[in-house]
Amino acid sequence: MTRQSAIKNLVYIRLTAAGRGAVASILVHGDKIIQHLNPLFLPFSGRPLSQLQHQPIIYGNWITPDGVGEGLILCPLDGSSAEIHCHGGDAAVMAITSSLDACGFRAAHEAEMESLTEPSPWRADFRRMLSLARTSQTAKILLNQYNSIEFRIQRLANLCRNKPAAAIEQLSEILRKTQFGIHLTKPWTVVLCGEPNVGKSSLINSIVGFARAIVHEMPGTTRDVVSELSSINGWPVDLKDTAGLRNADNQIEVQGILKAQQEIQSADLIIFVTDVREDSPVPTDIDQHDKPAIFVRNKSDLLADELQDLGDRFLLTSATSGAGVAELIDQIEMRLVPELPNQDDLFPVNFVQAECFLQVRELITQNHTDRAVEHLIGRRFKNTES
């Protein structure tokens, strides 16, 4: 490789989001990367950077174009990649990227950087999904998939070659777990609905642990959909508080009710809330909905010992005292994740991967085994949006 082509392949990308923050991170890539960083970074130890390149963390000063040193951390990843961790904020990042630009580096797009640092399309895709994990539990599952995805894909490819019928069965099982995989990075939507003034907003506040929604005794206080991203036993959930369902004349409230009905249609789980003091029936459209639902009788503290047996269908809660809230949280988890995949299971984590597995199954069904294996192993993801 000539000096000119080497400089052409020197690239960088900012890993952290733009704006102020505690730490900003930049990934740099290129052949003999330490050699190119040597004039830009002076280790505090006084030793040349080339003698420290095998250390995982190196402290030092980054020399900006104006000659001012910026204290930061350099983490060599291998002979061609390194991470720069500096003070958060755009000014520090711009000072570093300006000096990189002056030394022949150029800004790279995410897809380009991934193709350079992660040649496996499957690993690159799972790494991108891993960066979108919202909880430690989902990150752990995605990390397990990322670390073993090449082995799992190769094992599936061998099954396609040698036992097509078994491969079709396994691909069907993989596709069955699509919704679980997608929700590792895209929160489940849980909608609380019911008549006005049954305590939906208070129940949301009790679940998330702080006053997120405004509550008032006046019916119709919630006019719009109020969302709160939270975690239910380690699973990312978008809790939505909706306007009370009733016949209304106020046009603003009518619009709120229409939005509530739209949210119900798109929800992954419905929580229908009623006042325990009222013998309110469950509406037919909620009762016969084709998606999971939990039926809650709230404000149980107002009746104390007078409560009658409501059977197994209804869960008694009190947003005021907290009674039944822990049970409700457990019920939410059981409805959203009724079956946790085994550690060795393979499943898609976005719709593009799901489409790939679906196409592979169709090719095997049509006796195009070689094409199925080629599609499975050589798949290049052009769009990995979930």
N, C-alpha and C positions, 0 to 999 in steps of 0.2 A: 504494500500500500504506500502510495506517495504521500509526501507531506501535505500536498494540496488536497488529496482525497481524504486524508485523516482529519484535516481541519473541517472539511465539509460535513463529516459525520459527527462532529462535536455538537451535542444537543443538550437542552435542559428543559425542565417543566416544573412548574410550581405544583406541589402536592396538596398544600393546604389552601383553603378558600381565601379569596381576596378580602381585605379589610383588617381591622385591628384584631390582635389575638396575642396570647401569651408566647407562642412559638410559631414560626413559619418554617416550612420545609421545602427544599428544592432538590429534585433528582437530576443529576448530571450523568451523561453517558457518552462514551467514545473510546476508541482504541487507546490503550495506555493512558487511562484517564488521570492517574496520579501525576504523570509527567506533565500534563497540560495544566494541572492545578498547582503545581509546584511554585510558580512565580506569584500566585494569587493568595497563597495560604502559608502563614508562618506559625508553626507549632510553638506553644509556650515553652516547651522543653528545650528549644533551641536546636534540636536535631533536625536534619533535612526530612522533608515529608516522605521521600522515597524510602527512608529507613523505618518509617512508622506505618507503612501502608497495610501491614498485616494486623494492625491493632483495630479492634472494632469501633473504638471511640477516640478521637483525637481533638484536644482542645487547642485553640490558637486564634490568631488574628487574621481576618480577611482584609486584604489590601484593596481598597476601592480606587477608582480612577484618579481621585483627587489626593491620593496618598494617605487617607485616613484609615486607621485600622478599626475593624468591627469585630469584636469578640464573638466567636461562635463555635459550633461543634461540627466536625467533619467525620462522617462514618463511611469508610470504604466498604463496598459490598462485595466487589470482586475486581478483577483487573480492568473492567470496562465501565463500572458504575459506582457512584458514591452519592450519599445524601448529605445535604448541607442543612443544618438546623440553626436558625438565627432568631433574633428578637422578632416578635410578631409585629405586623404592621407593614403597610405598603412601602414606606420609605426605605426600610432596611432591605427589603426584597429587591426594590428597584436599584439600590446601590450595588447589590451583588450581581444582579442580572446585567447591569450596565458594564461591569468589569468583565463578565463572561462574554458579552457581545464584543467588547473591545479585543478579546483574545481569540476570536474566531468561532465562538459558540453561537448557536441560534436556538430560538424557542421552537419546541416541537409540539405537535398536537398529541393528544392522549393516545389515539390509536397508533400513531407512529412510534411513540415511546414504548408502548406495550409490545409492538412487534419486534423492537430491538432488544428489550430486556426480558421478554417472555415469549419465546418462539412457539410454544404450544398454544393453539387457539383455545383449548379447553381451560388450561390453567390461567391464561390471560383473562378469560371471561369470568371465571370464579374469583380471581383476584379483584376484579372490578366490583363484583357483587359483594365481596367481603368488605370492601371499603364503604359499602352502603348499609352495613349491619348497624342496627340501632341499640341492641342489647348485647351483653356478654354471652348470653345463652345462644342467640342466633349466630353471633360471631364464631362461637366454638363449633357449631355445626357446620358452618360454611368453611371454616379453616380445615376441618376434618375432610370435607369434600375436596378442597383445594389441594391438600397434601397428597391425596390418593387418587385424584381424578384420572390421571394417565393410566394407572393400573386398572381402574374400574372400566374405563373405555376399552382398553386392550382386551380385558377379560370378556366384555360383552361382544367385541368383534370376533373373538375366537368362538364364542357360542353361536354367533350368526353363521360362521363358516361351517361348523361341525354339527350343530343341532338347531336347525332353523325353527322347528316347532317350539322348542324350549326358549329360543330367543324371542319369538313373538309373544310368548307368555310373559317373559321377563320385561319386555318393552311395555306391555300393557300395565304391568305392576308399576313400572317407573312412571308412566304417564298418569297413573292414578294418584300419585303423590305430587302432581304439578302444583295444586293450590297451596299445599304446605310449603313447597320450595319457594314459590313466588312471595309468600308472606314472610319469609325470613328477612326480606329487605323492604317489602311494601306492607305497612301495618294493616292488620285486620280492621274492618270498619264495624263498630258496634253502635247501634242506634237505640237510644232510649226514647220511647214514645208512650203516649197515653193521654188521658184527659187533662185539662188544665188543673194546676194546683194539687197534684198528687205527690209532688216532691221529687220530680225527675232531676231538677237542677241540684237540689240538696244531695241527692243520691250520687250524682256525678262528683260533687265536691268531696263526698265521703270516700268514694273509690280512689280518687287521685290524691287525697290527703291534704288538700288546701282549697280555699274558696276560689274556684275558677269561674263559676257561673253566678250571676246575680240572682238572688232569690227574694221573693216577696209573696205575701199572702194573696195579693190581687191576681186573679186568674188572667192568663195571657201575658204574664211578665216576659216570658221568652218569646220574642217575635221572629228571631232568625235562628239559624242553626249555629250552635256554639260547639266548636271542636276542641278537643284536648288530646294531644299525643301523650300516651302514657305506656306503662308496662304492666301487664297482667301476668304475674308469676314468671316473669322473664320473657314474655312474648310481646312484641310491639303492637299496640292497639290504638286506634283513633276513636275515642269515645265522642259521640255526638248527641248533644242535648237539643231536642226539637220542640217546636211550638205545640201546645196542647191541642189534641184532636177534638174538635167540636164544631157545631154549626155556628158560624160567626158572620156578623154584618160588617164589622170594621175591615176595610180593604187591606190595611196593613197586616192585620191578624190573619186575614184570608190568605195573603201571600205567604205568610209564615207557615200556615198549615199545608199549603201546596208544596212548599219546600220540604216539610217534614215527610209528606207522602213520597216525594221523590227519593229522599234519603232511605226510607224504609225499603223501597224497591231495590236499591243498590247495596244494601247492607249485607255483611257476612253473617251478622247475628242481630236479632231484634230482642230488646228487653222491653216488654210491655208492662207498664207500671200503673197500678191502681191504688186508691186510698182504701186501707183495710176497713174503714168505717162505712164504705159504700159497697153495695153489692153490684158492682159494675161488671157487666158481661164482657167477655173478650170479643171484639169485633170479628165478624166472619172473615174479612180479608186478612186479618192478622192470624186468626186461628187456623186458617187453611193455607197459609203461606207455605211456599215450597223451600223455605230456608229455616235454619235453627232459630228457636225462640225460647226465651225464658220469661215466665209470668211471675210478676212480683206484686205482693200486697205490702205497700209501704206504710209508714207511720204506725207501726205495731205498738210503739210506746204509749200511744194515746188510749189504747184499750186494755193494756196490761193483762190481767187475768180473765178478762171477758172474751178473749179470742176463742173462736170456735175452730174445730179441726177443718183445715182447708184442703186436706188431702195432699197427695204427693205432687200435684201439678203446680201449686203456688209456693213461692218462697217468701217467708215473712222477713221484712227488713224494717229498720228504723234508721234513717239518715241522721237523726238527732243523737241517738244513743250509740249508734254503730252496730246494734244488734243485727245479725244476719248478713252484714256486709262482707265479712270474710268468706261466708258460704257462697255469696253471690259471685265473688271474685273466682272462687274455685269452680263454680258452675260455668262461668264465662270461659275459663281455660278448657274445661272438659268439652264444651260445645265447639270451640274453635280448633282444638287439637285433640280430637277423640282418640287418635292413634299416633304415637310417636314412632317415626321410622327407626329401624335398627341402625347401629353405628356403621355397618357395612353396606347399607342400602344406597343405591344411586337414584337420584331424582333431579329433574330440571329445576333451575332457580330463576328462570325468566321464560317468557313466551317463545323466544327465538330457539332456546334449547329444546323446549317442548315440541316445537315444530320439527326440529331436527330428528328427535326420537320418533315422532309420528311418521315422518317420511321414510326413515329406516325401516320401521315396521311394515309400511306399505310396500316397499321394495322387496322385502323378504317374502311377503304374502304373494307377490307377483313373480316369485322365483328369480329375482334379480339379486342374488346374494352378494356377488362381487361388487356391484354398484352400491349396495347397502353398506358394506364394510368400508368402501372408499368414502362414502358420504359421512359415515360416522367418525372415521379417523381424521379425514382431511377437511372437516367442516371449518370454514372461516366465517366468523360472525361479523356481519356488516352492521348490524344494529342490535344492541343488547339491552335496549330499554325494556323495563319490566312492565 
